[in-house]
């Protein structure tokens, strides 16, 4: 039996071999947008502010892991309106916006003098945080939980007065199997940082919650 010869021409093989496979970093960011493309519509005020240079940090691309570089250290920055804009950006779903928001908020909430800067801004921070927590996207909610945990660590019992606004969303997510543990941990953190008043607020909305401090 004669062997079947390939019907591919040399030119076809050459084109096949030269076809680009994409950058390794592309695999890190399945949802990516060019922030400076004029045709891109901004989902939140954050993405528009980032394009206009109002966010004083930039993304440093790595082959395996990205990082964030601040033009000015977070502890030296004025938080109003920067941190408010960042929290509005929690609703972003594409790279680089989602990465910058998540990591930028982490840096700002854990800065040395963060509590004194954040407490006066809480009435402005809670509405956009609550709005982001209402999104159905799981990744957005996970970023919201991280932000809520760090916010609770930073301001402690100062957050108690706003729990009535945030707890309904946590209560709903407790019913979702793959989010139950993360939500339970967030509730425990709120109780530890907020004390008895936080526990009272939590039990009023989620009667099944079991205290970790009593």
QUICORZI-V524642 format. One record per helix or strand. SS is the DSSP state (@ for helix, = for strand). FROM is the first residue (numbers start at 1). TO is the last residue. If there is no record, write none. Layout:
# QUICORZI-V524642
SS/FROM/TO + SS/FROM/TO
This chain:
# QUICORZI-V524642
@/10/18 + @/24/28 + =/32/32 + @/45/51 + =/57/60 + =/67/70 + @/74/76 + @/82/91 + =/95/95 + @/97/109 + @/114/133 + @/138/173 + @/177/205
